[in-house]
Structures are given as C-alpha cells and as structure tokens.
Amino acid sequence: MPQVVVEPRVRGFISLTAHPEGCAANVREQVAVARAGIAGHAAGHINSVLVLGSSTGYGLASAIVACFGYGAKTLGVCFEKPPEGDKTASAGWYNLAEAHRLAREQGLTFRTINGDAFSPEVKAETVRALRDQIGPVDLVIYSLAAPRRKDAQGNVWNSTLKPIGAPYRGKGFDLRNEAVTESSIEAATDEEIAGTIKVMGGEDWAEWIMLLREEGLLAPSARAVAYSYIGPEVSSAIYRRGTIGRAKEDLERTAHALHRLLDDGKGGGAWVSVNKGLVTQASSAIPAVPLYLSILYKVMKTQGSHEGTIEQMVRLFRDQISPGHTPEVDREGRIRLDDWEMAAPVQTVVEELWSATTTANLALTTDYAGFKADFLRLFGFGVDGVDYSAPTEVDRPLV
Ligand code: NAD
C-alpha cells in the first residue's frame, strides 16, 4: 500500500494533491461543530436525507449536519477522483472516506454514490440505493457546483463566469502572483449564458425532484433546498448580473415551481437558501471573489460574525429547515443565510477596503492569510495536529 509524503501542488485555484489525514481531521472538526450546534436544539427528527454534491463545501457540511447532527440516514452523490497508485485522491474522496468511517463507528448510516449526478445512470443508481437501503427522504439538498453538464439528450453544456452586456473592467486578484490586478473579462455570448443556465440553473434540480416523486421516494411533507448566492455590489458585474447570476435566477424560479408541487400545507416545500460567500473549490475560481472574500473575512472576523460552511449549515438546519420550523424568507421567497454578510455595517467597511486595497497593503486591508489558510485546508493542508512530514497511506477506500 503506497505510503507517501503528501505536499500541496497548487495550480491557480486548485491543488492537484490532497492530504488524507488533513481532510479526515477537517471532517472530524466539522462533525464536532455540527454535534455541538444541533445538540438540544433539534425541534424535530429527520429520518433520511439525500445530498447532491456531498463531498466538499456546502454539500459536505449539509451531509455532516444531517448525519451527525440529526442522526439521519444520509445518501450523498458527488464526483470525486479516487486514489491511483501513489497519486492522491481528490479532497472530497478523503472527506467522505472519513465521514463513512465515523458514521460506521457511531452506528450511523452515511453512503455515497460517486458519479455524474447529471447522468441518467447515476440518477437510476440513486433511486435503487434509496429504495434498497435508505427509504423515502425527508430532505433533498441540491449543492452541485459543476463546470459542465451532459444533459439527458447527450448535449454537453459549459458553465462560464462572465459579465453580461458589457465587459468587466475592474479589480481582480491573481492567485499565482498574489497580486491585486486590473482585470478585464469580455461579455458572455448568448450561448455562454444559455450554457451556464443549463449547468447551474434549476433544470437538473427539478429533474431530480420529479424523479424522486414519481418513484415514491419523497417522504410525506418532504423538503427540497438548493443553494444560491447574491453577493455585494463589487462582484455583481461578474456574479449576480453575470452568467452565473442568470443561472441562480433560474434556480430561484425553479424553487417556486417545486414549492407549488411539494407544499402540502404541513411543512413540505422547496426553497433556495442564499448562503454566505466562503472559500470553497467552486468560489475560488470566480474572478475577483478571492479578493472580496479576503476583505470580507477581515471585516467579519473583526466584527465577530464570521462563519464557515459548517456553522452556516448548522444555522440552516437548526433554525430554518428541520421539521417544526417554517423557513423565514425574503420577499422573493429565499432563505437568507447571507444576512450577516450583507448587513450594512459589514458591507460599508468592505466597500471602503475594496477601493483602498493594493498589492502593497494586502496584508493590512484584507485577511488574505486567512483566505489562503482556508484554501489550503480545503485540500487537507495546514490542519493542526497533522504531521505533514510523515508518509501517509493515500490508497483509502470509500466504503
Ligand atoms: P464545492 O465545489 O465545494 O462543491 C461542489 C460539489 O458538487 C462537490 O461535492 C462535487 O463533487 C459535486 N459535483 C460537481 N460536479 C458534479 C457532478 N457532475 N456530479 C456529481 N457531483 C458533482 O462548491 P460549493 O461552493 O459548496 O457550492 C455548492 C453550492 O453552493 C453551489 O450552488 C454554489 O453556487 C452555492 N453557494 C456557494 C457559495 C460559496 O461562496 N462557496 C456561497 C453561496 C452559495
């Protein structure tokens, strides 16, 4: 079995390697936060949960809260790279290997289907797994963040992160050189807008919910939740008014349509939860977002309101979507977990620091060190208590 000293190999916004022990330690930490956050606060019992996009970021945190916070039988679907010889697996693989191990140790159920969630094959495999092992689900979390989608007809669609109508010219951040830059991104074509909506909009979420419903795999009063983002004015040309924003609008419209289908007057329904901007593999790839997040972290940590993915998901489950709670929504029907991020005392300071930040003062005006540490932690690096000089087994099964 390959024992290897694993070091980060960062290329732009990903690391080509992941540390199995570091990822495992991250998961154990999240489990502890979920347990502490839910203990004594669970208004109702959740029997079983399906999480689409369960291996990293918001989906992983959702699955951890469901399984370890509520004891729910949890089935996740994700798209991760297994280990190969002495090459490491992707971080999500190791995250789930540890989540499975912990669940087994604690007599809980946590299962995973690793494959393309957009495909009919993985949908069919999920239906079989639910039927045979888990039963109808009380909650479906949709947390996919994907660069492309092959739809049921075999067409391949790509997601892009571009402005619409006019090019973006403004601040950016070069992760390779750690420099604040003037970046310029051309406006999206109609095809790029359509592609992004196909990948990150609501169509696939609706396909999942319709399929589960037809197969009798939604429990009475089941709830469905998908994740969205709005973000500040400084990123709006690229994010909310850009291609991805169009996809999120589509996702939000889909929530309304699915809500009409699932609302049984007894708690069932579908919602979009607008989550806080955080360092994840998906968000690090969005232009200007690493700089915004570094500033946001600085401000929210100073003001004492900073949260990570697991704290956000504890708040979502505990206060909004677990049985016994009626989600509190804004005028568009969205749950707003980004309330602390978007609060005026936070955004006013963020805007000032956004204008003032240059490469030279980055360490003073932003928490770039915190951003970078969180980024490396996504891949299991820089985690307290892990001996990075020791060889570690990289061939860990997902059982
Ligand atoms: P992430 O990259 O950490 O996670 C994406 C997940 O999707 C992973 O589990 C991955 O394996 C899975 N996945 C990707 N392609 C797949 C495929 N074809 N089949 C099966 N699984 C696949 O991303 P994240 O940042 O946690 O984003 C999740 C959702 O939360 C997205 O909708 C995102 O827009 C939203 N969101 C993110 C932020 C943020 O700042 N990170 C903020 C608000 C909302």
Boltz pocket constraint, residues with backbone or C-beta under 6 A from the ligand:
constraints:
  - pocket:
      binder: B
      contacts: [[A, 52], [A, 53], [A, 54], [A, 55], [A, 56], [A, 57], [A, 58], [A, 59], [A, 60], [A, 77], [A, 78], [A, 79], [A, 80], [A, 92], [A, 115], [A, 116], [A, 117], [A, 118], [A, 142], [A, 143], [A, 144], [A, 145], [A, 146], [A, 147], [A, 148], [A, 227], [A, 228], [A, 229], [A, 273], [A, 274], [A, 275], [A, 276], [A, 277], [A, 278], [A, 279], [A, 280], [A, 281], [A, 282], [A, 283]]
      max_distance: 6.0
